[in-house]
Structure formats: structure tokens, C-alpha cells
């Protein structure tokens, strides 16, 4: 864990140095580090890192990757370790309606997910597109394969096989708004993802952030993450919530 923390703390320097050397490539990046620590009779550690990186590989295309890492420890015992990578390739994103191709990968210690990946495509609709205010909706379809480390689920119909394959449809809502000019920014990114084949297999995720600019490239951030999965290993809770505080480092 200490090695991971050290690497993540060095990440902003790496990202910014790369961008400063290639500004003509129209690259954008930011890194948020938030968390919570409590010592004494009850020892608790929650650490969350999230990065966004986008660039234009060639004309009319934009590639964007969002990667997040969550670690939780209670009484010096690991309670969760979660990695999520969301990757998109957009065509003509300057238009009001444009197509996308996506690929996701994730792991989750507490939910006993060894590896989950999704590949698919969809379309994005711009509802609001201003410099400091924007709102978008996306609809996509994906094929998913999830490999669990156990095969006993809360839904008995899935018992016996640790691998779950399905097709999903996803509704995305994401946006960013400047509430108080130059002083307070609200951002959100949410999705609802039901299986198209299994009615009792669905999930949703909501990530809300409130940022207070401290400097051109640095914000103080309050982050709230809420996730839900209908299909989980037996005796696990389906919903998780994390409130954390920290900073966001930006290249733009």
C-alpha cells in the first residue's frame, strides 16, 4: 500500500511534465487525491485517487481515459481495494450528437471480482455546451465478462459458476457547472447499467464532486461516491458510499 501511495503522489509531476512538453497535441489531464484517516482506538484509512486524461490522436477523434483507485483499511486490515478504468474514443465530439467506442476494466477486492471488462459502443447527446457549464447524456450497449473468485451469490440462479457473461445497456449522465464564478464548481458523473438478458442483474454508480479553486492548477475537492450492484457474493451488501476530501491538480 505504501508503494502505491508513493507512486500516486508522484503522478501529478509526471502528468504535468509530459503535457508541458507537448502542448501542441491539445492534451488535458487532472488528478484528484482524496481520503480520510482516523487513528487511536479506531483506526480507519480511506484513500481515493482519480485521474482524467484526454488527447486528440488524429483529426476529428478524441481519446479519453478515466482511472480511479480506492483503498480502505480498518484496524490495519484491508477492507477494500478497487480499480476502475473507463476508456472512450469519440468521433466528431464538437457536434451535438456523436458516436463513441468504449472499453472498461475493473477489479474489486471486497466484492471478490478478480477481473471485469466491457466493450461496446454508443452515442452522446449534448444538452448544454458552454465554457463553464456543460451537460451530456450517452446511451451505449456493451458485452461484459466478470470473473468472481467465488460462485455463491445472493441470487441463487447464478450459483455454481464464478463467471458471469451478459449484454448490457447503459445510460450515462455527466456534467460540470460553475456555481459561483471562479470560486465553486460542481461536477457529476453517473450511469445506470442493466443487463439486457437478466432482469435481476443491474448496477448504478454516481460520482459527485465539489471543487473550490485555490490556484489556477489546484482545487480543494469534496468527493462523494455511491455504487450499487444487484448481483453480489452471498452475504455481501449491495451498496457502498464513500465521502472523502482532498485536492485536484490540473494541467489546464
N, C-alpha and C positions, 0 to 999 in steps of 0.2 A: 504493500500500500504506500509506503514512504517513497519508493522509487516512482510510482505512478504520480503521486502528488508533485514530486520534484520535476518530472517531465512536463506536466501540465503547466506548472508555474513558469517554465522556460518557453512554452509555446507562443505567448504573445510576442516575444522578441523575435522568434523565428518567422512568424507570420508577417510582422511589420517590416522586417528587413527584406523579405522576399518582395513585398509589394512596393517598397520604396525603390527597388532596383528595376521594377518593370511597370511603372505607372501607365505606359502607353498601351498595355494589354487590357486596361479597364477592369482591373481586379478589385474586388471588395471582400473584406473579411472582418469578423469580430469574434471575440472570445469572452464568455461570461464565466466567472468563477464565483459560486455562491455556496453557503454552507451554514452549519450550526455545530457548536461544540459546548458540552457541559461536563465539568469534572466534579470530583467529590464523591458523595455517597452513590450517586447515579451518574455513570459515565456514558455519554452519548456523543457520537460523531456522525454528522451527515455532511457529505461533500458532493457538489454537483458542478460539472463543467459542461459547457455547451458552446460549440463553435459553428459559425456560418461562413461559408467561403463560396464565392461565385466568380466566374470569368467567362469571357467570350472566346471560345476555341476557334470559331470562324464566323463569317458574316451570317447574321440573322439567327444564330444559335447562342444560347446561354446555358452553361452547366452550373448547377448549384448543388452543394452538399452541406447537410446539417448533421452534425455528430454530437451526441450527448453521452455523458458518463455519470452514473450515480453510485455512490458508495455509502453504506450505512453500517454503523457498528454500535452495539450496546453492551456495556460491561466488557469491553475489549474482545467481544465475539462478533464476527462478521454476520450481519443480518441480511444484507442485500448487496449485490453488485450488478449493475445493469448498463449495457452498452447498446446504443441505437444509432444507426447510420441511415439517413434518408438522402437519396441521390436522384436528381431530376435533370433532364435535358429538355429545354424549351425551344420551340421553333417560332420565330417572329413574336417575341414577348412584348414588342411595342404595340401590338394590335390589341383590340378589346377582347377578342376571343382567339385563343391559340392552343395548339396541341402540345402534349408532353409525353415523355417516356420516363419511367421511374424504375428504381431498383432499391430495395431496402434489405438491411441485415441487422439482426439483434440477438442478444443473449440476455439471460436474466437468472441470477443465482437463486433468489428466493422462490421464484415461480418454477425453478428447475427446467428452464429452457436452455438446452445446450446450443441450439442454433435455430434461428428462424430467418427465412428470406422470402421476399416477394418481388415479382417482376410484372410489369404491366404498362398501361398507357391510359391517357385520358385527355381532358380538355379543361382549360382555365377560362373563367369569365371575370373581367374587371368590372367592379361596381363603382369604385371610387379610385381615382388616379391623380392625386395631387402631390406636390413636392413633399409636404409634411403630413399628409393624410392619405391612406390608401386601404382599400378593402377588396379582397378577391375570394371567389368560390371556385372550387375544382371538383370534377366528377371523374373517377377513374375505375378501372377494372384490373384486378391482379390475380395471379396464381400464387398461392402460398404453400410452403412446406415448413412445418415446425417439428423439430426433434426434441422431445422431452426426455429427461433422464429416468422417469418413472412412467408407469402405464395404468395407474389407478386415478380416475378423475372424479370430479363432482357430478359429472353427467355419465351415468353407467353405460350408456350406449357407446362411449368411446373407450371403455376399459379393454385392456389386453394388448393394445398396440401403441407404443410411445410416439409414433409418427402420425401427424395429422396433416392431410393434404386437402386443400379446398380452393375454390374460386371465390373471390371477394369483390364487392363493390364498395367504393369509398367516397364519402362526401367530405370535402375539406373547406374550412373557413379560416382565413388568416388576414390580419391587418395590423396597421400601426397608425397612431394618432397623437398629435402634439396637443395636449390638453391645455397647457399653459406655455405660451411661446418661449422656447429656449430653456424651460425650467422643469417640465414634467411630460413624459412620453409614456403612453400605454400601448402595449403590443400583445397580440394573442395569436395562437396557432392551435387549431383543434381539428379533430377528424372523428367520424363515426364509420365503422368498418364491419358490416355484417357479412356473414358467409352467404353466398348465393345458392348453396346446396344444403346447408344445415341451419335451420332456423334458430337453434339454441346455441350457436357459435357466433358470437359477435364481440366487439370491443369498441371502446372510445378513449380518447386522450385529449386533455385540454392543458395547454401551457400558457400561462398569463404572466406578463412581466410589467413592472412599473419602474421606469428609469428616471433618475434625476441627474442631468448633466453636471459634471464637476469641472470638466475641461473639454476642449474640442474632441479629444480622442478617448475620454474616460467618463463613464457614468457610474453612479451608485445604482444598484438594481435590487428590487424585491421580486422574487420569483415564486409562483405557485403552480405546482404540477399535480394534476389529478388524472389517474388512469383507472380503467375498469376493464376486466376480461371476464366474460361469462363462463369460459371453459378454463378451469384451473385444476391443479393436482388436488386430490382429496384432502379435505380439512384445511385448505388454504382460503384466506379471504380474497374476495374478487376485486376489491377496490383499494387503491393506495393514494395517499395525499402527502405532499411534501411542501413546506413553506421554508424558503431559505433566503439569505441576504448576502450580498457581495458586490462585485464590480464587473463592468463590461468594458473591454478595451477594443477600440475600433480603429480601422485604417482609413476612414473617410469622414 
